[in-house]
Amino acid sequence: MTALLGIDLGTSRTKVVLLSTEGEALGFARAEHATDVDPAAGRAEQDPAAWWAGLGVAVRAAMRDGGGTLPDG
């Protein structure tokens, strides 16, 4: 089956939806990631490695939710 993967990398979490080509939601998942905030300095930072890890978690969970499997590799 052909499916589409939608990804929303937000400030506090990554959200993933797996859709059929007809627009039916097949699977959905999200993964949280931390933000390091320093109010005194007025800055906020995030680790791009955490985004990448969260994306992997969310994609695998959405695939499981949708009954699919990821290819090896």
Secondary structure as UniProt FT lines:
FT   STRAND          3..9
FT   STRAND          13..20
FT   TURN            21..22
FT   STRAND          25..32
FT   STRAND          36..38
FT   TURN            39..42
FT   STRAND          43..45
FT   HELIX           48..65
FT   TURN            66..67
//
